[in-house]
């Protein structure tokens, strides 16, 4: 299964990606997670990405595309992959197309998680992320057992700079202007499957698997 997961920030791509990657036994490749890991480790790539991430802007394509090209060079993608958060604009979609054509690895599907903007702001402004394992919870809808502490690894929960309300608004504008057009493109070539991002996590996973066939 070679799959792209798309949807606005806050649609729950990261959560669904973990479940779908486990179901199909494929690596979960999240460009956001790779950038955050680099930030945490203080690498050159992390330094290049930080100011863009903090403002909710896209990291320049020159940096992002090379990072993805490199990642897709790993042998673990031989049986498939799930891309989460990439591509996010037309140029990235074209570069991905070239990489996959060179590797003779055509995409099987693009799964879109649909959700409206009001729900996104509610979800993201209350989202807290673990500094240790990166898993997220919510101050209202998915409360950790102990406030501020990750249920899974006991790490510290924090609010991502880009989950603050004004940055969320900027990320949504970017999604509408830059990412939504590529979703239309995948629709036009018959690869797009759409499911609602509302409801229980496990129900959404089931819907996704049934949509993907
Ligand atoms: P995410 O966790 O996918 O929402 O990504 C967090 C941030 O990382 C984004 O707001 C961007 O600043 C950066 N980022 C992640 N994926 C990409 C991408 N495909 N292109 C450019 N920037 C990205």
Boltz pocket constraint, residues with backbone or C-beta under 6 A from the ligand:
constraints:
  - pocket:
      binder: B
      contacts: [[A, 9], [A, 31], [A, 32], [A, 33], [A, 35], [A, 49], [A, 52], [A, 53], [A, 54], [A, 56], [A, 57], [A, 58], [A, 59], [A, 60], [A, 64], [A, 84], [A, 85], [A, 86], [A, 87], [A, 88], [A, 92], [A, 162], [A, 171]]
      max_distance: 6.0
